[in-house]
Amino acid sequence: MAHREENNEEQTIKRMADLLRQGLTLTELACPACASPLFRLKSGELWCAKCEKKVIVVKDDAEAAKIASVAALENLENTLLAKIQEVQNRMQQETDVDELQKLGATLSGLLESLEKIRKTKKI
């Protein structure tokens, strides 16, 4: 078990070195999940090399709630887009008129939901 942890630590250090070579900036901030140092991407976003994901720093609970809400809407939007693609693929293969009508109704509902989410995101 200790060998596995050591190997993970070595991989994290290698990832950090790679990020520095790519021109990312090591910040004074630490990841709230693992306490590893955070890197600033060229886009300005923060990245944890150990967790291998973006980190968002918030000032208060209200800002955290707003960011969580936006993230939830983005996830829902991505899910709907994937489902729309699935329905479209099924429609292209389908020859049964009744099944095409059902798929069309499903597609219409998905598109309406997508429109509502996008309107909500603009508010």
N, C-alpha and C positions, 0 to 999 in steps of 0.2 A: 504494500500500500504506500509506503514512504517513497518507493521508487516512482510510482505513478504520480504522486504529488510533485516530486522533484522534476519529472519530465514535463508536467503541466507548467510549472514555474519557468523552466527553460524555454518552453514554447512561447509563453507570455513575454519573456525578455526578448526573444527573437522578434516577435511581432512589434514590440516597442521600438527596437532598433530599426526595423524596416520602416516604421512610420516616420522616425526621425530622418532616415535617408530619403524618404519621399517628400521631405520638406514640411511635415506637420510640426506644430509647436507644442512642446511640453508645457502644461500649465501648472499653476500652484494648487489647482483644485483636485479633489479626490472623488472617486466614484462612490456614490452613496450606498451601493450594493456590496462592493468588495474592497473599498478603500484604496484601490490602485490609482496611480496618477492619471489624470485625464489629458488627452491631446486635443488641440484645436485644429479642426480640418480647415482646408483652404476656404471652404464655404462659410466658416465661422462657427459651425456646429462643434459640439464636444463629443469625443469618442473615447470609450474605455477599451483598451487593448485586451484586457483580461476577460471582460464580459463579452467583448466583440459586438458592441452595440452603441447606438447614440445615447447620450445622456443629456437631459434637459434640466437646467438649474432654474428653480422657481424662487420667487421672493416671499410668497405667502400662500396660504391655503386657497385663496380665491384664484390666484394665478394657476395653481396646481389643478384645481377643478376645471378651469377653462381649457388648459392643455390636455387634460384627460378626455374632456368632451370632444375636442377637435380630433384627437387620436382615434377615439371610438367612431366618430363619423367617417374618418378616412378609412378605417378598417372595414366598416360597413359598405362604404362606396366601392372599395376594392373587391369585396365579396360579391356585391351585386354585378360588377363588371364581369367577373369570372362566370357568374351564373348566366348572364346575358350571352356570353360567348358560347357556353355549353348549349343553351337553347338554340342559338343560331346554328351551331354545328348539327344538332339533331334535326332542325328544320331542313337543312340542306340534304340530309340523307332520307328524310321521310317522304313517302309517296301516298300514304293514307290521308284523305282529305279531313276526316274527323280528327285524326291525331294532329294534323297541321293546324286546325282551328284551336285545339287545346293548347298547342305550343304557342300559337299567336296570342292567345289570351294571357298565357303565362308571361310571354315577352312583354306584352303591354303593361302588365302589373309591375314587372321588374323595372321597366323604363319610368313608370310613374314614381315608383319608390326612389329611383336614382335622382329624378328631378327634384323631389322633395328634400332629399339629403343635400343636394347641391344648393338649393335655396336656403336651407337651414345653415349651411356653412358660411354663407354670405352675410348672415345677420350678425 
